[in-house]
Amino acid sequence: MTRYLHTMIRVTDPDATIRFFNLIGLEETRRIESEQGRFTLIYLAPKGQEETEVELTWNWPNPDGTPAETYTGGRNFGHLAFQVEDIYATCQTLADAGVTINRPPRDGWMAFVKTPDGISIELLQDGKLEPKEPWLSMENTGSW
């Protein structure tokens, strides 16, 4: 069984983006900060629909104060995320159909693929599986 999780967008001004989503009824449900990765993930959802979130990803400015990234041509849209029962079986089904596994599930938990139009899809294991071959040794392919 597959379960829709979230849609991710990259933002340059998290406060302004949160205010925008508040105007249409979404509220912050949780926040994750990564000092090491220099980013913040902010999750928003309509009240009573917390299982259907929008993830805002804010890449922190560089130490010199310049923006970490600028976005053009839709680059700020990140991915759709789906939870799957068996990430290895799902990736094998996709690979057998000719789909490139851009980020293999080396960790038994997360993979990325792209739609025919190049939209990134994040696949997340329901729980976590032990890492195993051939996925463990696979390299990333392209961007995701």
Disulfide bonds with the S-S distance in Angstrom:
none
